Protein backbone atom coordinates (compact mmCIF):
# COMPACT_ATOMS: atom_id res chain seq x y z
CA UNK A 1 0.00 0.00 0.00
CA UNK A 2 1.37 3.40 -0.92
CA UNK A 3 1.37 5.87 1.94
CA UNK A 4 -0.20 9.22 1.18
CA UNK A 5 2.34 12.03 1.35
CA UNK A 6 0.94 15.40 2.35
CA UNK A 7 2.88 18.53 1.43
CA UNK A 8 0.48 21.23 2.70
CA UNK A 9 3.00 22.84 5.04
CA UNK A 10 5.87 22.56 2.52
CA UNK A 11 3.79 24.42 -0.10
CA UNK A 12 3.10 27.21 2.35
CA UNK A 13 6.79 27.51 3.23
CA UNK A 14 7.97 27.28 -0.37
CA UNK A 15 5.65 29.71 -2.14
CA UNK A 16 5.71 33.46 -1.58
CA UNK A 17 2.65 34.41 0.45
CA UNK A 18 0.71 36.13 -2.36
CA UNK A 19 1.26 33.22 -4.70
CA UNK A 20 0.21 30.75 -2.02
CA UNK A 21 -2.98 32.70 -1.41
CA UNK A 22 -3.70 32.90 -5.12
CA UNK A 23 -3.38 29.14 -5.72
CA UNK A 24 -5.60 28.44 -2.71
CA UNK A 25 -8.24 30.77 -4.12
CA UNK A 26 -8.04 28.93 -7.45
CA UNK A 27 -8.37 25.60 -5.60
CA UNK A 28 -11.55 26.76 -3.83
CA UNK A 29 -13.07 28.17 -7.00
CA UNK A 30 -12.34 24.88 -8.81
CA UNK A 31 -14.15 22.99 -6.05
CA UNK A 32 -17.19 25.30 -6.36
CA UNK A 33 -17.28 24.36 -10.05
CA UNK A 34 -16.96 20.66 -9.20
CA UNK A 35 -13.38 20.45 -10.59
CA UNK A 36 -10.18 19.14 -9.00
CA UNK A 37 -7.07 21.32 -9.14
CA UNK A 38 -3.38 20.31 -9.03
CA UNK A 39 -0.01 21.97 -8.97
CA UNK A 40 2.01 20.14 -11.65
CA UNK A 41 5.33 19.80 -13.42
CA UNK A 42 8.59 21.57 -12.67
CA UNK A 43 7.44 23.36 -9.54
CA UNK A 44 6.68 20.07 -7.73
CA UNK A 45 10.13 18.78 -8.65
CA UNK A 46 11.76 22.02 -7.49
CA UNK A 47 9.77 22.10 -4.26
CA UNK A 48 11.32 18.74 -3.32
CA UNK A 49 14.77 19.95 -4.37
CA UNK A 50 14.39 23.25 -2.50
CA UNK A 51 15.13 25.20 -5.71
CA UNK A 52 13.09 28.38 -6.18
CA UNK A 53 10.66 28.17 -9.11
CA UNK A 54 7.64 30.40 -9.14
CA UNK A 55 6.56 29.62 -12.68
CA UNK A 56 3.45 27.84 -11.56
CA UNK A 57 1.59 25.37 -13.76
CA UNK A 58 -1.84 24.28 -12.59
CA UNK A 59 -3.88 21.46 -14.09
CA UNK A 60 -7.57 20.97 -13.55
CA UNK A 61 -9.68 17.87 -13.98
CA UNK A 62 -12.49 19.80 -15.59
CA UNK A 63 -12.35 22.89 -17.77
CA UNK A 64 -9.42 25.28 -17.38
CA UNK A 65 -11.01 27.96 -19.55
CA UNK A 66 -14.26 28.00 -17.54
CA UNK A 67 -12.30 28.11 -14.27
CA UNK A 68 -10.03 30.93 -15.43
CA UNK A 69 -13.01 32.93 -16.73
CA UNK A 70 -14.71 32.66 -13.33
CA UNK A 71 -11.54 33.76 -11.55
CA UNK A 72 -11.01 36.70 -13.87
CA UNK A 73 -14.63 37.75 -13.30
CA UNK A 74 -14.24 37.97 -9.51
CA UNK A 75 -10.65 39.29 -9.30
CA UNK A 76 -8.51 41.96 -10.93
CA UNK A 77 -6.57 39.79 -13.35
CA UNK A 78 -5.87 39.83 -17.04
CA UNK A 79 -7.08 36.71 -18.78
CA UNK A 80 -5.52 35.12 -21.90
CA UNK A 81 -7.14 32.03 -23.34
CA UNK A 82 -5.80 29.47 -25.82
CA UNK A 83 -8.97 27.54 -26.61
CA UNK A 84 -7.19 25.10 -28.95
CA UNK A 85 -5.06 23.77 -26.08
CA UNK A 86 -7.71 24.37 -23.37
CA UNK A 87 -5.26 26.53 -21.47
CA UNK A 88 -5.56 29.91 -19.83
CA UNK A 89 -3.17 32.37 -18.27
CA UNK A 90 -4.09 34.70 -15.44
CA UNK A 91 -1.83 37.72 -15.01
CA UNK A 92 -1.93 39.15 -11.51
CA UNK A 93 -0.03 42.27 -10.50
CA UNK A 94 3.26 40.55 -9.57
CA UNK A 95 2.94 37.05 -11.00
CA UNK A 96 0.95 34.87 -13.36
CA UNK A 97 -0.63 31.44 -13.29
CA UNK A 98 -1.00 29.01 -16.17
CA UNK A 99 -3.98 26.71 -15.94
CA UNK A 100 -4.49 23.76 -18.28
CA UNK A 101 -7.22 21.20 -18.61
CA UNK A 102 -5.81 17.82 -17.54
CA UNK A 103 -5.53 15.90 -20.78
CA UNK A 104 -4.61 12.81 -22.64
CA UNK A 105 -2.35 13.21 -25.67
CA UNK A 106 -2.15 11.11 -28.79
CA UNK A 107 0.74 11.66 -31.20
CA UNK A 108 -0.44 11.23 -34.81
CA UNK A 109 3.18 10.89 -36.01
CA UNK A 110 6.62 11.46 -34.50
CA UNK A 111 7.53 15.13 -34.05
CA UNK A 112 3.99 16.34 -34.78
CA UNK A 113 2.02 18.24 -32.16
CA UNK A 114 -0.23 15.85 -30.23
CA UNK A 115 -3.99 15.47 -30.57
CA UNK A 116 -5.53 16.36 -27.23
CA UNK A 117 -8.60 15.20 -25.33
CA UNK A 118 -9.66 15.87 -21.71
CA UNK A 119 -8.41 13.30 -19.21
CA UNK A 120 -7.58 12.63 -15.56
CA UNK A 121 -4.53 13.90 -13.72
CA UNK A 122 -2.98 10.44 -14.15
CA UNK A 123 -3.41 10.75 -17.96
CA UNK A 124 -1.99 14.24 -17.77
CA UNK A 125 1.10 13.13 -15.90
CA UNK A 126 1.62 10.21 -18.26
CA UNK A 127 1.99 12.56 -21.26
CA UNK A 128 4.99 14.24 -19.61
CA UNK A 129 8.68 13.85 -20.30
CA UNK A 130 10.36 12.41 -17.20
CA UNK A 131 9.21 10.91 -13.91
CA UNK A 132 10.68 13.84 -11.94
CA UNK A 133 8.43 16.21 -13.96
CA UNK A 134 5.38 13.94 -13.70
CA UNK A 135 4.22 14.62 -10.15
CA UNK A 136 1.27 16.70 -8.98
CA UNK A 137 0.07 18.13 -5.68
CA UNK A 138 -3.68 18.42 -5.10
CA UNK A 139 -4.93 21.93 -4.27
CA UNK A 140 -8.58 21.07 -3.81
CA UNK A 141 -9.42 21.78 -0.14
CA UNK A 142 -10.61 18.23 0.66
CA UNK A 143 -7.31 16.63 -0.51
CA UNK A 144 -5.13 19.70 -0.08
CA UNK A 145 -1.40 18.94 -0.21
CA UNK A 146 -1.68 15.28 -1.29
CA UNK A 147 1.10 14.16 -3.60
CA UNK A 148 0.11 12.34 -6.78
CA UNK A 149 3.16 10.43 -7.98
CA UNK A 150 2.04 7.48 -10.10
CA UNK A 151 5.36 7.15 -11.95
CA UNK A 152 7.66 7.24 -8.89
CA UNK A 153 9.18 10.63 -9.59
CA UNK A 154 10.01 11.22 -5.93
CA UNK A 155 12.09 8.02 -5.80
CA UNK A 156 13.96 9.10 -8.94
CA UNK A 157 14.60 12.53 -7.42
CA UNK A 158 16.12 10.82 -4.39
CA UNK A 159 18.23 8.54 -6.57
CA UNK A 160 19.23 11.36 -8.92
CA UNK A 161 17.77 9.76 -12.05
CA UNK A 162 16.24 11.12 -15.24
CA UNK A 163 13.81 8.49 -16.45
CA UNK A 164 11.22 8.51 -19.25
CA UNK A 165 7.79 7.12 -18.52
CA UNK A 166 7.62 4.76 -21.49
CA UNK A 167 9.64 3.49 -24.45
CA UNK A 168 7.96 5.76 -27.03
CA UNK A 169 8.78 8.98 -25.18
CA UNK A 170 11.71 10.23 -27.29
CA UNK A 171 10.04 9.05 -30.49
CA UNK A 172 6.90 11.04 -29.70
CA UNK A 173 8.85 14.16 -28.84
CA UNK A 174 12.54 14.13 -29.69
CA UNK A 175 13.11 17.53 -28.05
CA UNK A 176 13.05 15.47 -24.85
CA UNK A 177 16.53 14.29 -25.84
CA UNK A 178 17.78 17.85 -25.36
CA UNK A 179 15.64 18.30 -22.24
CA UNK A 180 17.03 15.11 -20.69
CA UNK A 181 20.60 16.35 -21.08
CA UNK A 182 19.63 19.77 -19.72
CA UNK A 183 18.10 18.36 -16.51
CA UNK A 184 20.90 15.81 -16.15
CA UNK A 185 23.57 18.52 -16.02
CA UNK A 186 21.52 21.15 -14.21
CA UNK A 187 20.67 18.82 -11.36
CA UNK A 188 23.84 16.72 -11.44
CA UNK A 189 21.68 13.63 -12.11
CA UNK A 190 22.27 10.60 -14.36
CA UNK A 191 20.23 9.15 -17.15
CA UNK A 192 18.63 5.92 -15.96
CA UNK A 193 20.21 3.08 -18.05
CA UNK A 194 17.10 2.20 -20.09
CA UNK A 195 16.43 5.92 -20.72
CA UNK A 196 20.00 6.35 -21.97
CA UNK A 197 19.56 3.37 -24.27
CA UNK A 198 16.30 4.78 -25.68
CA UNK A 199 17.81 8.24 -26.03
CA UNK A 200 20.76 6.93 -28.03
CA UNK A 201 18.53 4.81 -30.20
CA UNK A 202 16.17 7.71 -30.94
CA UNK A 203 18.76 10.40 -31.77
CA UNK A 204 17.79 10.19 -35.49
CA UNK A 205 14.26 11.27 -34.44
CA UNK A 206 15.62 14.79 -33.93
CA UNK A 207 15.19 15.11 -37.70
CA UNK A 208 11.42 14.99 -37.18
CA UNK A 209 11.45 18.13 -35.02
CA UNK A 210 10.76 21.58 -36.48
CA UNK A 211 13.53 24.19 -36.58
CA UNK A 212 11.61 26.43 -34.12
CA UNK A 213 11.40 23.70 -31.49
CA UNK A 214 15.06 22.75 -31.90
CA UNK A 215 16.06 26.39 -31.54
CA UNK A 216 13.86 26.85 -28.48
CA UNK A 217 15.50 23.93 -26.70
CA UNK A 218 18.96 25.05 -27.73
CA UNK A 219 18.16 28.48 -26.28
CA UNK A 220 16.99 26.83 -23.08
CA UNK A 221 20.32 25.00 -22.88
CA UNK A 222 22.20 28.26 -23.38
CA UNK A 223 20.26 29.85 -20.51
CA UNK A 224 21.55 27.26 -18.04
CA UNK A 225 24.35 28.00 -15.61
CA UNK A 226 26.97 25.87 -17.35
CA UNK A 227 25.69 25.13 -20.89
CA UNK A 228 29.08 23.76 -21.95
CA UNK A 229 28.52 20.68 -19.79
CA UNK A 230 25.24 19.97 -21.58
CA UNK A 231 26.80 20.60 -25.00
CA UNK A 232 29.72 18.36 -24.12
CA UNK A 233 27.41 15.52 -23.15
CA UNK A 234 25.34 16.17 -26.31
CA UNK A 235 28.56 15.93 -28.33
CA UNK A 236 29.74 12.75 -26.61
CA UNK A 237 26.41 11.10 -27.35
CA UNK A 238 26.28 12.34 -30.97
CA UNK A 239 23.24 14.55 -30.33
CA UNK A 240 24.92 17.86 -31.14
CA UNK A 241 26.16 16.51 -34.47
CA UNK A 242 22.52 15.89 -35.41
CA UNK A 243 21.95 19.67 -35.33
CA UNK A 244 25.02 20.13 -37.55
CA UNK A 245 27.75 17.53 -38.14
CA UNK A 246 30.53 20.08 -37.55
CA UNK A 247 29.34 21.40 -34.16
CA UNK A 248 31.61 20.49 -31.27
CA UNK A 249 31.04 20.47 -27.54
CA UNK A 250 34.69 20.16 -26.57
CA UNK A 251 37.22 21.57 -24.10
CA UNK A 252 37.83 24.61 -26.28
CA UNK A 253 34.16 25.54 -26.10
CA UNK A 254 34.09 25.00 -22.33
CA UNK A 255 37.05 27.30 -21.86
CA UNK A 256 35.52 30.02 -24.07
CA UNK A 257 32.12 29.82 -22.33
CA UNK A 258 33.90 30.20 -19.00
CA UNK A 259 35.68 33.30 -20.34
CA UNK A 260 32.34 34.69 -21.54
CA UNK A 261 30.99 34.38 -17.99
CA UNK A 262 33.91 36.40 -16.63
CA UNK A 263 32.69 39.44 -18.59
CA UNK A 264 30.51 42.16 -17.12
CA UNK A 265 27.08 41.03 -15.98
CA UNK A 266 25.65 43.45 -18.55
CA UNK A 267 26.68 41.27 -21.51
CA UNK A 268 23.75 38.92 -22.30
CA UNK A 269 25.27 35.45 -22.43
CA UNK A 270 23.00 33.33 -24.67
CA UNK A 271 23.74 35.25 -27.92
CA UNK A 272 27.44 35.26 -27.09
CA UNK A 273 27.35 31.50 -26.41
CA UNK A 274 25.59 31.01 -29.75
CA UNK A 275 28.39 32.89 -31.53
CA UNK A 276 31.04 30.80 -29.80
CA UNK A 277 29.18 27.60 -30.62
CA UNK A 278 29.27 28.34 -34.38
CA UNK A 279 32.80 29.75 -34.26
CA UNK A 280 34.41 26.55 -35.52
CA UNK A 281 32.00 26.28 -38.48
CA UNK A 282 32.77 27.60 -41.94
CA UNK A 283 30.44 30.27 -43.27
CA UNK A 284 28.79 27.66 -45.51
CA UNK A 285 28.30 25.30 -42.57
CA UNK A 286 26.86 28.16 -40.57
CA UNK A 287 24.28 28.77 -43.30
CA UNK A 288 23.28 25.08 -43.10
CA UNK A 289 22.99 25.35 -39.32
CA UNK A 290 20.88 28.52 -39.67
CA UNK A 291 18.49 26.61 -41.92
CA UNK A 292 18.19 23.94 -39.24
CA UNK A 293 17.36 26.35 -36.40
CA UNK A 294 15.76 29.20 -38.38
CA UNK A 295 16.55 31.97 -35.89
CA UNK A 296 15.02 35.46 -35.90
CA UNK A 297 16.79 38.11 -38.02
CA UNK A 298 18.87 39.49 -35.16
CA UNK A 299 20.44 36.17 -34.20
CA UNK A 300 20.95 35.21 -37.86
CA UNK A 301 22.79 38.49 -38.41
CA UNK A 302 24.90 37.98 -35.30
CA UNK A 303 26.07 34.51 -36.32
CA UNK A 304 26.85 35.67 -39.86
CA UNK A 305 28.66 38.73 -38.52
CA UNK A 306 30.72 36.61 -36.15
CA UNK A 307 32.10 34.42 -38.92
CA UNK A 308 32.46 37.29 -41.39
CA UNK A 309 34.60 39.16 -38.87
CA UNK A 310 36.58 36.00 -38.12
CA UNK A 311 37.55 35.90 -41.81
CA UNK A 312 38.73 39.53 -41.69
CA UNK A 313 40.69 39.27 -38.42
CA UNK A 314 44.12 39.02 -40.13
CA UNK A 315 43.78 42.72 -41.08
CA UNK A 316 43.93 43.50 -37.37
CA UNK A 317 47.39 42.01 -37.04
CA UNK A 318 49.02 44.68 -39.22
CA UNK A 319 51.60 46.76 -37.33
CA UNK A 320 50.96 50.43 -36.50
CA UNK A 321 47.26 50.37 -37.21
CA UNK A 322 45.73 53.75 -36.42
CA UNK A 323 42.74 53.78 -34.05
CA UNK A 324 40.61 55.30 -36.83
CA UNK A 325 41.46 52.31 -39.05
CA UNK A 326 40.50 49.86 -36.29
CA UNK A 327 37.26 51.77 -35.88
CA UNK A 328 36.61 51.65 -39.60
CA UNK A 329 37.22 47.90 -39.75
CA UNK A 330 34.86 47.15 -36.86
CA UNK A 331 32.10 49.72 -36.53
CA UNK A 332 29.61 47.86 -38.69
CA UNK A 333 29.75 44.65 -36.62
CA UNK A 334 27.54 44.06 -33.60
CA UNK A 335 29.36 44.31 -30.25
CA UNK A 336 28.46 40.68 -29.50
CA UNK A 337 30.11 39.46 -32.72
CA UNK A 338 33.23 41.44 -31.80
CA UNK A 339 33.16 40.15 -28.25
CA UNK A 340 32.88 36.56 -29.49
CA UNK A 341 35.91 37.07 -31.73
CA UNK A 342 37.85 38.66 -28.88
CA UNK A 343 37.18 35.61 -26.72
CA UNK A 344 37.75 33.08 -29.47
CA UNK A 345 40.89 34.49 -31.06
CA UNK A 346 44.19 33.07 -29.85
CA UNK A 347 46.25 36.00 -31.14
CA UNK A 348 46.85 38.59 -28.44
CA UNK A 349 47.27 41.51 -30.87
CA UNK A 350 43.87 40.77 -32.37
CA UNK A 351 42.26 40.43 -28.95
CA UNK A 352 43.78 43.71 -27.77
CA UNK A 353 42.51 45.61 -30.79
CA UNK A 354 39.04 44.13 -30.61
CA UNK A 355 38.88 45.06 -26.94
CA UNK A 356 40.22 48.55 -27.66
CA UNK A 357 37.27 49.03 -30.00
CA UNK A 358 34.75 47.46 -27.61
CA UNK A 359 35.75 49.31 -24.47
CA UNK A 360 36.96 52.61 -25.91
CA UNK A 361 36.88 53.46 -29.60
CA UNK A 362 33.22 52.76 -30.20
CA UNK A 363 32.30 55.38 -27.61
CA UNK A 364 34.55 58.10 -29.03
CA UNK A 365 32.50 61.02 -30.28
CA UNK A 366 33.57 64.52 -31.32
CA UNK A 367 32.32 67.34 -29.08
CA UNK A 368 30.70 69.05 -32.07
CA UNK A 369 27.67 67.52 -33.71
CA UNK A 370 25.70 68.23 -36.88
CA UNK A 371 23.71 71.06 -35.30
CA UNK A 372 26.94 72.79 -34.23
CA UNK A 373 28.29 72.51 -37.75
CA UNK A 374 25.14 74.04 -39.27
CA UNK A 375 25.42 76.84 -36.73
CA UNK A 376 29.00 77.35 -37.92
CA UNK A 377 27.69 77.87 -41.46
CA UNK A 378 28.15 74.40 -43.01
CA UNK A 379 25.09 73.67 -45.15
CA UNK A 380 23.33 70.35 -44.44
CA UNK A 381 24.37 67.77 -47.06
CA UNK A 382 27.18 65.39 -47.99
CA UNK A 383 29.95 67.87 -47.08
CA UNK A 384 28.64 68.09 -43.52
CA UNK A 385 28.70 64.29 -43.27
CA UNK A 386 32.32 64.22 -44.51
CA UNK A 387 33.37 66.84 -41.95
CA UNK A 388 31.74 64.88 -39.12
CA UNK A 389 33.64 61.80 -40.27
CA UNK A 390 36.91 63.73 -40.37
CA UNK A 391 36.21 65.05 -36.86
CA UNK A 392 35.66 61.54 -35.54
CA UNK A 393 38.84 60.28 -37.21
CA UNK A 394 40.87 63.12 -35.75
CA UNK A 395 39.39 62.51 -32.32
CA UNK A 396 40.08 58.75 -32.54
CA UNK A 397 43.69 59.41 -33.50
CA UNK A 398 44.16 61.99 -30.75
CA UNK A 399 44.63 64.86 -33.21
CA UNK A 400 41.93 67.01 -31.63
CA UNK A 401 41.14 67.32 -27.93
CA UNK A 402 39.29 70.53 -27.20
CA UNK A 403 36.28 72.20 -28.76
CA UNK A 404 38.59 74.87 -30.21
CA UNK A 405 40.72 72.13 -31.87
CA UNK A 406 37.56 70.75 -33.43
CA UNK A 407 36.36 74.17 -34.62
CA UNK A 408 39.73 74.77 -36.27
CA UNK A 409 39.48 71.47 -38.08
CA UNK A 410 35.97 72.32 -39.29
CA UNK A 411 37.22 75.66 -40.68
CA UNK A 412 40.14 73.95 -42.42
CA UNK A 413 37.89 71.33 -43.97
CA UNK A 414 35.23 73.79 -45.12
CA UNK A 415 37.70 76.21 -46.69
CA UNK A 416 39.30 73.42 -48.77
N1 LIG B 1 6.88 18.84 -20.69
C1 LIG B 1 6.99 17.62 -21.32
N2 LIG B 1 7.62 17.49 -22.53
C2 LIG B 1 8.15 18.59 -23.13
C3 LIG B 1 8.05 19.85 -22.52
C4 LIG B 1 7.41 19.94 -21.29
O1 LIG B 1 6.52 16.63 -20.78
N3 LIG B 1 8.76 18.47 -24.31
C5 LIG B 1 6.17 18.95 -19.38
C6 LIG B 1 7.00 18.58 -18.17
O2 LIG B 1 6.16 17.93 -17.25
C7 LIG B 1 7.42 19.90 -17.60
C8 LIG B 1 6.24 20.79 -17.94
O3 LIG B 1 5.72 20.27 -19.17
O4 LIG B 1 7.64 19.83 -16.21
C9 LIG B 1 6.56 22.26 -18.08
O5 LIG B 1 7.55 22.44 -19.08
P1 LIG B 1 8.70 23.52 -18.92
O6 LIG B 1 8.14 24.79 -18.46
O7 LIG B 1 9.50 23.47 -20.16
O8 LIG B 1 9.63 22.85 -17.80
P2 LIG B 1 9.75 22.97 -16.24
O9 LIG B 1 9.52 21.60 -15.68
O10 LIG B 1 8.97 24.08 -15.70
O11 LIG B 1 11.30 23.11 -16.08
P3 LIG B 1 12.28 24.30 -16.23
O12 LIG B 1 12.77 24.45 -14.84
O13 LIG B 1 13.34 23.81 -17.16
O14 LIG B 1 11.52 25.47 -16.80
Boltz pocket constraint, residues with backbone or C-beta under 6 A from the ligand:
constraints:
  - pocket:
      binder: B
      contacts: [[A, 40], [A, 41], [A, 42], [A, 43], [A, 53], [A, 55], [A, 57], [A, 127], [A, 128], [A, 129], [A, 130], [A, 133], [A, 134], [A, 173], [A, 175], [A, 176], [A, 179]]
      max_distance: 6.0
